[in-house]
């Protein structure tokens, strides 16, 4: 079991305090105070003695400041959904944006720690940025027992935070796939072989995309079943995930049989047989 798996959703680490809203409404002069670091965000004054074009390096802290404040609110929204254990398909875009946001922190810190230090004035003045740092650093403390101090330790903290959203994206992706493959099945629950055969004969692009995606998602589903006691959607656990693997592997086996790929057809047929006959879920 990985270190991430050991955490409880009820842990204080994942509680988003009402302080977020309070800080937004009652920002103090102290939080808004401009310190020396903010000088790095002010455009240089041109003089007749020293005129030069600003390079991309001059604009980088400015752009990072805009991006990091914009993405932090999405990270907070993603964390709210995560603490609610809501990995439904509708939340996939939220988790993707949250993951991109945390990865932005990682990119800035990994690429140029000095730029991250310059951004501290912006982070300290923005409640969402402060909360993002707090969650990441608390997560690091839960794992290693101490607050991150060095740039490398802070980088590890954000990488651990990113791992949470990668997991959320995977679960929401499976939930999305559960809905998407319904179009290839009859209302009675059986595979619509006539429809699939017609789509294969017409070389349908959508079907090919769905098959390519389904191969990856079935692999994810099998990994979660092996892991055991995993909730994809609130209230949806082992048996539903097992049914998804059964239906998905049935579609894949039939598709690869039609296109004469015997190796993959046999592979998914075996998966379908195993998970159809037995309820294979680890407690």
C-alpha positions as CSV (number, residue, x, y, z in Angstrom):
1,X,0.0,0.0,0.0
2,X,1.3,3.4,-1.0
3,X,1.6,6.3,1.5
4,X,-1.2,8.1,-0.2
5,X,-3.6,5.2,0.3
6,X,-3.2,5.4,4.1
7,X,-5.0,8.7,4.4
8,X,-8.6,9.0,5.5
9,X,-11.0,11.5,3.9
10,X,-12.0,12.6,7.4
11,X,-8.5,13.7,8.1
12,X,-7.9,17.3,9.1
13,X,-5.6,17.6,6.1
14,X,-8.5,17.6,3.7
15,X,-10.8,20.0,5.7
16,X,-11.3,23.3,3.8
17,X,-11.8,25.8,6.5
18,X,-14.3,28.6,6.3
19,X,-11.3,30.8,6.7
20,X,-11.0,30.9,2.9
21,X,-14.1,32.9,2.5
22,X,-13.3,35.0,5.6
23,X,-9.9,35.9,4.2
24,X,-11.5,36.9,1.0
25,X,-14.0,39.2,2.7
26,X,-11.8,40.5,5.5
27,X,-8.3,40.7,3.9
28,X,-6.1,42.7,6.2
29,X,-3.7,45.4,5.4
30,X,-0.9,43.1,6.5
31,X,-1.9,40.5,3.9
32,X,-2.0,43.2,1.2
33,X,1.2,44.9,2.2
34,X,3.6,45.0,-0.7
35,X,7.1,43.9,0.3
36,X,10.3,44.2,-1.5
37,X,9.7,41.0,-3.6
38,X,6.9,42.7,-5.5
39,X,9.3,45.0,-7.1
40,X,10.1,42.1,-9.4
41,X,6.6,42.3,-10.9
42,X,6.8,46.0,-11.7
43,X,7.8,46.9,-15.3
44,X,11.2,48.5,-15.6
45,X,11.3,52.2,-16.4
46,X,13.0,52.9,-19.7
47,X,15.6,55.6,-19.7
48,X,17.5,57.3,-22.5
49,X,20.7,55.8,-21.1
50,X,19.5,52.2,-20.8
51,X,16.9,51.2,-23.3
52,X,16.4,47.5,-24.0
53,X,13.6,45.2,-25.0
54,X,12.1,43.1,-22.3
55,X,12.8,39.4,-22.7
56,X,10.6,36.5,-21.9
57,X,12.5,36.2,-18.6
58,X,11.3,39.6,-17.6
59,X,7.7,38.7,-18.1
60,X,7.9,35.2,-16.6
61,X,7.2,36.2,-12.9
62,X,4.3,38.4,-14.1
63,X,2.8,35.5,-16.1
64,X,3.4,33.0,-13.3
65,X,1.6,35.3,-10.8
66,X,-1.5,35.5,-13.1
67,X,-1.6,31.8,-13.7
68,X,-1.0,30.7,-10.1
69,X,-3.8,32.9,-8.7
70,X,-6.2,31.8,-11.5
71,X,-5.5,28.1,-11.0
72,X,-5.5,28.1,-7.2
73,X,-9.3,28.5,-7.1
74,X,-9.7,25.5,-9.3
75,X,-7.4,23.5,-7.0
76,X,-9.6,24.4,-4.1
77,X,-12.8,23.4,-6.0
78,X,-11.2,20.1,-6.9
79,X,-10.2,19.5,-3.3
80,X,-13.8,20.1,-2.2
81,X,-15.0,17.4,-4.6
82,X,-12.2,15.1,-3.5
83,X,-13.1,15.4,0.2
84,X,-16.7,14.6,-0.8
85,X,-15.5,11.5,-2.6
86,X,-17.5,12.6,-5.6
87,X,-15.7,11.1,-8.6
88,X,-18.7,11.2,-11.0
89,X,-18.2,11.9,-14.7
90,X,-19.4,15.5,-14.4
91,X,-16.5,16.3,-12.1
92,X,-13.8,15.1,-14.5
93,X,-13.2,18.6,-15.9
94,X,-12.8,20.0,-12.4
95,X,-10.2,17.4,-11.4
96,X,-8.3,17.9,-14.7
97,X,-8.1,21.7,-14.0
98,X,-7.1,21.0,-10.4
99,X,-4.3,18.7,-11.5
100,X,-3.1,21.2,-14.0
101,X,-3.1,23.8,-11.3
102,X,-0.9,21.7,-8.9
103,X,1.4,20.8,-11.7
104,X,1.8,24.6,-12.4
105,X,3.2,25.0,-8.8
106,X,5.5,22.0,-9.5
107,X,6.7,23.5,-12.8
108,X,7.4,26.9,-11.3
109,X,9.3,25.5,-8.3
110,X,11.2,22.9,-10.3
111,X,12.1,25.2,-13.2
112,X,13.3,28.2,-11.2
113,X,12.9,28.3,-7.4
114,X,13.9,32.0,-7.4
115,X,10.7,32.8,-9.3
116,X,8.7,30.9,-6.7
117,X,10.3,32.9,-3.9
118,X,9.4,36.1,-5.8
119,X,5.8,34.8,-6.0
120,X,5.5,34.5,-2.2
121,X,4.2,38.0,-1.9
122,X,1.4,37.0,-4.3
123,X,0.8,33.7,-2.5
124,X,0.7,35.3,0.9
125,X,-1.9,37.9,-0.3
126,X,-4.2,35.4,-2.0
127,X,-6.4,33.1,0.3
128,X,-6.7,30.4,-2.3
129,X,-2.9,30.3,-2.9
130,X,-2.4,30.1,0.9
131,X,-4.8,27.2,1.2
132,X,-3.1,25.3,-1.7
133,X,0.3,25.6,0.1
134,X,-1.3,24.7,3.4
135,X,-2.8,21.5,2.0
136,X,0.4,20.5,0.2
137,X,2.6,21.1,3.2
138,X,0.2,19.3,5.6
139,X,0.2,16.4,3.3
140,X,4.0,16.3,3.3
141,X,3.9,16.5,7.1
142,X,1.5,13.6,7.3
143,X,3.9,11.4,5.3
144,X,7.3,12.5,6.6
145,X,6.4,13.9,10.1
146,X,7.9,17.4,9.5
147,X,7.0,20.5,7.5
148,X,8.8,20.9,4.2
149,X,11.6,23.5,4.5
150,X,13.9,23.2,1.5
151,X,12.8,23.8,-2.1
152,X,13.3,20.1,-2.8
153,X,11.0,19.2,0.1
154,X,8.4,21.6,-1.1
155,X,8.6,20.2,-4.6
156,X,8.0,16.7,-3.1
157,X,5.0,18.1,-1.2
158,X,3.3,19.4,-4.4
159,X,4.1,16.1,-6.2
160,X,2.3,14.2,-3.4
161,X,-0.6,16.6,-3.8
162,X,-0.6,16.1,-7.6
163,X,-0.8,12.3,-7.0
164,X,-4.2,12.8,-5.2
165,X,-5.7,14.5,-8.3
166,X,-4.2,12.0,-10.7
167,X,-6.1,9.3,-8.7
168,X,-9.3,11.5,-8.8
169,X,-8.9,11.9,-12.6
170,X,-8.6,8.1,-13.1
171,X,-11.7,7.4,-11.0
172,X,-13.7,10.1,-12.8
173,X,-12.5,8.8,-16.1
174,X,-13.8,5.3,-15.4
175,X,-17.1,6.8,-14.3
176,X,-17.2,8.7,-17.7
177,X,-16.4,5.5,-19.6
178,X,-19.2,3.6,-17.7
179,X,-21.7,6.0,-19.3
180,X,-20.0,6.1,-22.7
181,X,-20.1,2.4,-23.5
182,X,-23.8,2.1,-22.8
183,X,-24.4,3.2,-26.5
184,X,-23.0,-0.2,-27.6
185,X,-25.3,-2.2,-25.5
186,X,-29.0,-3.1,-25.7
187,X,-31.5,-2.0,-23.1
188,X,-31.7,-5.6,-22.0
189,X,-28.0,-5.4,-21.1
190,X,-26.6,-7.5,-24.0
191,X,-24.0,-6.3,-26.4
192,X,-25.5,-4.8,-29.6
193,X,-23.5,-7.0,-32.0
194,X,-25.3,-5.7,-35.1
195,X,-24.5,-2.1,-34.3
196,X,-20.9,-2.8,-33.5
197,X,-20.5,-4.9,-36.7
198,X,-21.9,-2.1,-38.8
199,X,-19.6,0.4,-37.2
200,X,-16.6,-1.8,-37.8
201,X,-17.6,-2.3,-41.4
202,X,-17.9,1.5,-42.0
203,X,-14.5,2.1,-40.2
204,X,-16.2,4.4,-37.7
205,X,-13.7,6.8,-36.2
206,X,-15.7,7.3,-33.0
207,X,-15.8,3.5,-32.3
208,X,-12.0,3.3,-32.9
209,X,-11.5,6.1,-30.4
210,X,-13.8,4.5,-27.8
211,X,-12.0,1.2,-28.2
212,X,-8.6,2.8,-27.8
213,X,-9.7,4.6,-24.6
214,X,-11.6,1.6,-23.3
215,X,-8.4,-0.5,-23.3
216,X,-6.7,2.0,-21.0
217,X,-9.8,2.4,-18.8
218,X,-10.3,-1.4,-18.4
219,X,-6.6,-1.6,-17.3
220,X,-7.3,1.1,-14.7
221,X,-10.4,-0.7,-13.5
222,X,-8.5,-4.0,-13.1
223,X,-5.8,-2.1,-11.1
224,X,-8.5,-0.7,-8.7
225,X,-10.1,-4.1,-8.3
226,X,-6.7,-5.5,-7.4
227,X,-6.2,-2.7,-5.0
228,X,-9.4,-3.5,-3.2
229,X,-12.1,-1.4,-1.4
230,X,-12.1,1.4,-4.0
231,X,-15.0,3.7,-4.5
232,X,-15.3,5.1,-8.0
233,X,-18.5,7.1,-7.5
234,X,-20.1,7.7,-4.1
235,X,-21.8,4.4,-3.2
236,X,-20.4,2.6,-6.3
237,X,-17.8,0.0,-5.2
238,X,-16.6,-3.5,-6.1
239,X,-19.6,-5.1,-7.8
240,X,-20.3,-2.1,-10.1
241,X,-16.7,-1.9,-11.1
242,X,-16.7,-5.6,-11.7
243,X,-19.7,-5.2,-14.0
244,X,-17.9,-2.5,-15.9
245,X,-14.9,-4.8,-16.5
246,X,-17.3,-7.5,-17.7
247,X,-19.1,-5.3,-20.1
248,X,-16.0,-3.4,-21.3
249,X,-14.0,-6.6,-21.9
250,X,-17.0,-8.1,-23.8
251,X,-17.1,-5.2,-26.2
252,X,-13.3,-5.3,-26.6
253,X,-13.3,-9.0,-27.3
254,X,-16.0,-8.8,-29.9
255,X,-14.4,-5.8,-31.6
256,X,-11.0,-7.4,-31.9
257,X,-12.6,-10.6,-33.1
258,X,-14.3,-8.6,-35.9
259,X,-11.0,-7.0,-37.0
260,X,-9.2,-10.4,-36.9
261,X,-6.9,-9.5,-34.0
262,X,-7.0,-13.0,-32.4
263,X,-4.4,-12.2,-29.7
264,X,-6.3,-9.3,-28.2
265,X,-9.7,-11.0,-28.8
266,X,-8.5,-14.0,-26.8
267,X,-7.0,-11.7,-24.1
268,X,-10.2,-9.8,-23.4
269,X,-12.4,-12.9,-23.8
270,X,-10.4,-14.5,-20.9
271,X,-10.9,-11.3,-18.8
272,X,-14.6,-11.4,-19.5
273,X,-14.8,-15.1,-18.6
274,X,-13.0,-14.6,-15.3
275,X,-15.0,-11.6,-14.1
276,X,-18.3,-13.0,-15.4
277,X,-18.1,-16.3,-13.5
278,X,-16.6,-14.9,-10.3
279,X,-17.1,-11.7,-8.3
280,X,-13.4,-10.9,-8.1
281,X,-12.9,-8.0,-5.7
282,X,-10.5,-7.8,-2.8
283,X,-11.9,-6.6,0.5
